[in-house]
């Protein structure tokens, strides 16, 4: 799979790690083929150390995870997602895109197509917590955020992918 240059978004109030957005990480499938794209994402993420994927959408309220980083693969449809809380940027995501969200970065679905299908996973198969709002709303989450380990691999490109270059040393 050829590596694409990611879009980076920074949220210094939550983390030093940038959110990474790969546009067209996989070839988008047709509407009827969303399940095939979902399977492709599940296999890709698992192969790169992000197993135990789920299928659903993106919650329509600001939420974040203080105990795990998250990857979202857009298997079908499209959505407008606000990252970083009320004042954060709105990012358009569509079929074939992947977004890697550092622990602590809030995200909220502002609107999506009816066929939106998202595959999500966490490094090492960790289970996340779920916090509404942003880390500023949950001071106790800051301590948890500092303990989240870096993944050993980029969920799309593996051990030498952009995530490793942008997030720093593996596993530490």
C-alpha positions as CSV (number, residue, x, y, z in Angstrom):
1,X,0.0,0.0,0.0
2,X,1.6,3.3,-1.0
3,X,2.0,5.7,1.9
4,X,0.0,8.9,1.6
5,X,1.0,12.2,3.3
6,X,-1.3,12.6,6.3
7,X,-3.1,15.8,7.4
8,X,-2.1,16.7,11.0
9,X,-4.3,18.6,13.5
10,X,-2.9,19.7,16.9
11,X,-4.7,20.0,20.2
12,X,-2.2,21.3,22.7
13,X,-4.8,21.7,25.5
14,X,-5.3,17.9,25.3
15,X,-2.1,16.3,24.1
16,X,1.2,16.9,22.4
17,X,0.4,14.2,19.8
18,X,-1.2,15.3,16.6
19,X,-4.4,13.8,15.2
20,X,-3.5,12.1,12.0
21,X,-5.9,12.0,9.0
22,X,-5.2,9.8,6.0
23,X,-7.4,10.7,3.1
24,X,-8.1,7.7,0.8
25,X,-6.1,5.2,2.9
26,X,-7.9,2.4,1.1
27,X,-9.8,2.6,-2.2
28,X,-13.4,3.6,-1.3
29,X,-15.9,0.9,-2.0
30,X,-19.4,1.5,-3.4
31,X,-22.3,2.0,-1.1
32,X,-23.3,-1.7,-1.4
33,X,-19.7,-2.7,-0.6
34,X,-19.3,-1.0,2.8
35,X,-19.0,-4.4,4.5
36,X,-16.1,-5.3,2.3
37,X,-14.3,-2.1,3.1
38,X,-15.1,-2.7,6.8
39,X,-13.5,-6.1,6.6
40,X,-10.5,-4.6,4.9
41,X,-10.1,-2.0,7.7
42,X,-10.5,-4.7,10.4
43,X,-7.8,-6.9,8.8
44,X,-5.4,-3.9,8.2
45,X,-5.8,-2.6,11.7
46,X,-5.3,-6.1,13.3
47,X,-2.3,-6.8,11.1
48,X,-0.7,-3.6,12.5
49,X,-1.4,-4.2,16.2
50,X,-4.8,-2.5,16.5
51,X,-7.1,-5.6,16.9
52,X,-10.6,-6.1,18.3
53,X,-12.3,-3.7,15.9
54,X,-15.9,-2.6,16.2
55,X,-18.4,-1.3,13.6
56,X,-20.8,1.6,14.2
57,X,-20.8,5.3,13.7
58,X,-19.4,8.3,15.5
59,X,-21.3,9.6,18.6
60,X,-23.2,12.9,18.0
61,X,-21.8,14.5,21.2
62,X,-18.3,15.5,22.3
63,X,-16.5,12.7,23.9
64,X,-12.9,11.5,24.4
65,X,-11.0,8.5,25.6
66,X,-8.5,9.0,28.5
67,X,-7.1,5.4,28.5
68,X,-6.6,4.6,24.8
69,X,-5.8,6.1,21.4
70,X,-8.4,5.4,18.7
71,X,-8.4,4.7,15.0
72,X,-11.5,5.3,12.9
73,X,-11.7,3.8,9.4
74,X,-14.6,5.2,7.3
75,X,-15.9,2.1,5.4
76,X,-18.9,3.8,3.8
77,X,-20.5,7.2,3.7
78,X,-19.2,10.5,4.9
79,X,-19.4,12.8,8.0
80,X,-18.5,16.2,9.4
81,X,-16.6,15.6,12.6
82,X,-15.5,18.3,15.1
83,X,-12.3,17.5,16.9
84,X,-11.0,19.1,20.1
85,X,-14.3,20.3,21.6
86,X,-16.6,23.2,20.8
87,X,-14.0,25.5,19.2
88,X,-12.1,22.8,17.3
89,X,-11.9,22.3,13.6
90,X,-14.5,20.5,11.6
91,X,-13.0,17.8,9.4
92,X,-14.8,16.2,6.5
93,X,-14.2,12.4,6.4
94,X,-15.3,10.0,3.7
95,X,-15.2,6.4,2.6
96,X,-11.6,5.2,2.5
97,X,-10.3,7.7,5.1
98,X,-8.6,6.8,8.4
99,X,-8.3,9.1,11.4
100,X,-6.0,8.3,14.3
101,X,-7.2,10.1,17.4
102,X,-4.8,10.6,20.3
103,X,-6.1,9.9,23.8
104,X,-7.7,13.0,25.1
105,X,-8.9,14.5,21.9
106,X,-12.7,15.0,21.9
107,X,-14.7,14.2,18.8
108,X,-18.3,14.7,17.8
109,X,-20.3,13.8,14.7
110,X,-22.0,17.0,13.5
111,X,-23.8,15.3,10.6
112,X,-23.3,12.3,8.4
113,X,-24.8,10.4,5.4
114,X,-27.3,7.7,6.3
115,X,-24.9,5.0,5.1
116,X,-22.0,6.0,7.4
117,X,-20.2,2.9,8.6
118,X,-17.1,3.3,10.8
119,X,-14.6,0.7,11.9
120,X,-12.8,1.6,15.1
121,X,-10.0,0.0,17.1
122,X,-7.4,0.6,19.8
123,X,-3.7,-0.3,19.9
124,X,-3.0,-3.6,21.5
125,X,-6.8,-4.3,21.6
126,X,-7.2,-2.1,24.7
127,X,-10.7,-1.1,25.7
128,X,-11.3,2.6,26.0
129,X,-13.1,4.5,28.6
130,X,-15.8,7.0,27.5
131,X,-15.9,10.6,28.8
132,X,-18.4,13.2,27.6
133,X,-17.1,16.7,26.8
134,X,-13.4,17.4,26.8
135,X,-10.5,16.7,29.2
136,X,-11.0,20.2,30.6
137,X,-14.4,18.9,31.9
138,X,-12.7,16.0,33.7
139,X,-9.5,16.9,35.6
140,X,-9.1,13.3,36.8
141,X,-8.6,12.3,33.2
142,X,-5.3,14.2,32.9
143,X,-3.6,11.7,35.1
144,X,-4.9,8.8,33.0
145,X,-3.8,10.6,29.7
146,X,-0.2,10.7,30.9
147,X,-0.1,6.9,31.3
148,X,-1.4,6.0,27.8
149,X,1.5,4.2,26.0
150,X,2.4,5.0,22.5
151,X,1.4,2.4,19.9
152,X,4.0,0.1,18.5
153,X,2.7,0.6,14.9
154,X,0.8,2.9,12.7
155,X,-2.7,1.2,12.2
156,X,-2.4,1.7,8.4
157,X,1.3,1.6,7.5
158,X,2.9,-0.5,10.3
159,X,6.1,0.0,12.2
160,X,7.6,2.6,9.9
161,X,4.4,4.6,9.2
162,X,3.8,8.3,9.7
163,X,2.3,7.8,13.2
164,X,5.6,6.5,14.5
165,X,7.5,9.5,13.0
166,X,4.9,12.0,14.3
167,X,4.3,10.5,17.7
168,X,7.8,9.4,18.6
169,X,9.4,6.3,20.0
170,X,7.6,3.0,19.7
171,X,5.7,1.6,22.7
172,X,7.0,4.2,25.2
